[in-house]
Amino acid sequence: MSQADGTIVPTSLVGSYAQPDWLIDRARLKDRFPPRVRALELWRIDPRFLEEAQDDATVIAIRDQERAGLDILTDGEMRRESYSNRFATALDGVDLDDPGTALDRSGHPTPVPRVIGPIRRRHPVQVRDVEFLRAHTDRRIKITVPGPFTMAQQAQNDFYESDEELALAYAAAVNEEVADLFAAGADVVQLDEPYLQARPEAARRHGVLALERALDGITGTTAVHVCFGYAAIIHERPSGYSFLPELDAGSFAQLSIETAQSALDLSVLEQLPSKTIILGVIDLASHEVETPQIVADRIARAIPYKPLEQLVAAPDCGMKYLPRDVAFAKLQALAAGAAIARQRARDVA
């Protein structure tokens, strides 16, 4: 499965990029787990000017990705307090004034949307994000949406008879959003599903089922991201995934995984023959900037199990918690390392 423009090992963010300090209180952001309900107190900008400020920050994120040499661009998720809460709290059926409680992936209780009625999408949530991104770059673009299984795990269910029924309701809302995001100009839409790893038993019961409902009838290039959590918050990394080969049965084209922080045994890729792998090769647990050679060597670890034509090079996860200068330098290393990988392939051809 070659890449659309012929580039082998194209480069991309997973989703988020470092937000400016003038936009969001990054110290407060780091002092908590990613919010599941709204956290408007994190923004430094007067609400009257917040959208304009978020637009400006998005332009900066786009230009940083272009200057670093990335091939597939995101909006950096500049408008989000977390990867999931902006979409999850825009849906009908949840009580945001009286939130519920659920355990986060480290086992601590955290405020979450409380589901009190049918989950429905009342309007497009991120279409303007895609339109804005499309208007500001001529490169391929990707947008991310929280996945239905993860949103169901990050909610208190006071309405549906089972978590599976709740996940399928979220999936219907995601399906409508994904269709609109492709119509707005997205080249890739990625569903973020970290809780497939955090809740593997429930994932085996209905995780792939929910993903398939979310992608029913969708014809664009879709991806799913599964990780061990933000390295800035979750410090212990398992050496392998508890739910990964099962995802080869999904109809999505790309699977985003982390390999740098966990030193993942990449032989697991043999069990994912149908997927292009968005390969995490940038370690977000460290502020030390990789050399391009290190990045190329991390890409090379996958070659015994995946051809380069089935690889996209990326950070392990979102770059939201990194200092901006470190994030940009790591993007430069990512692009340069992928270029080395491409040259190595040409040299042996």
Stockholm file with secondary structure:
# STOCKHOLM 1.0

chainA/1-349         MSQADGTIVPTSLVGSYAQPDWLIDRARLKDRFPPRVRALELWRIDPRFLEEAQDDATVIAIRDQERAGLDILTDGEMRRESYSNRFATALDGVDLDDPGTALDRSGHPTPVPRVIGPIRRRHPVQVRDVEFLRAHTDRRIKITVPGPFTMAQQAQNDFYESDEELALAYAAAVNEEVADLFAAGADVVQLDEPYLQARPEAARRHGVLALERALDGITGTTAVHVCFGYAAIIHERPSGYSFLPELDAGSFAQLSIETAQSALDLSVLEQLPSKTIILGVIDLASHEVETPQIVADRIARAIPYKPLEQLVAAPDCGMKYLPRDVAFAKLQALAAGAAIARQRARDVA
#=GR chainA/1-349 SS CCCTTSCSSCBBCSSBCCCCTTTBCHHHHHTSCCCSSCCGGGBCSCGGGHHHHHHHHHHHHHHHHHHHTCSEECCBTTTCSSTTHHHHTTEEEEEEEEEEEEECTTSCEEEEEEEEEEEEECSCSSHHHHHHHHHTCSSEEEEEEECHHHHHHTSEESSSSSHHHHHHHHHHHHHHHHHHHHHTTCSEEEEECTHHHHSHHHHHHHHHHHHHHHTTTCCSEEEEECCSCCTTTCCCCCSSCSSCGGGGGSSCSEEEEECTTTTCCGGGGGGCTTCEEEEEEECSSCCSCCCHHHHHHHHHTTTTTSCGGGEEEEESSCCTTSCHHHHHHHHHHHHHHHHHHHHHHHHHC
#=GC SS_cons         CCCTTSCSSCBBCSSBCCCCTTTBCHHHHHTSCCCSSCCGGGBCSCGGGHHHHHHHHHHHHHHHHHHHTCSEECCBTTTCSSTTHHHHTTEEEEEEEEEEEEECTTSCEEEEEEEEEEEEECSCSSHHHHHHHHHTCSSEEEEEEECHHHHHHTSEESSSSSHHHHHHHHHHHHHHHHHHHHHTTCSEEEEECTHHHHSHHHHHHHHHHHHHHHTTTCCSEEEEECCSCCTTTCCCCCSSCSSCGGGGGSSCSEEEEECTTTTCCGGGGGGCTTCEEEEEEECSSCCSCCCHHHHHHHHHTTTTTSCGGGEEEEESSCCTTSCHHHHHHHHHHHHHHHHHHHHHHHHHC
//
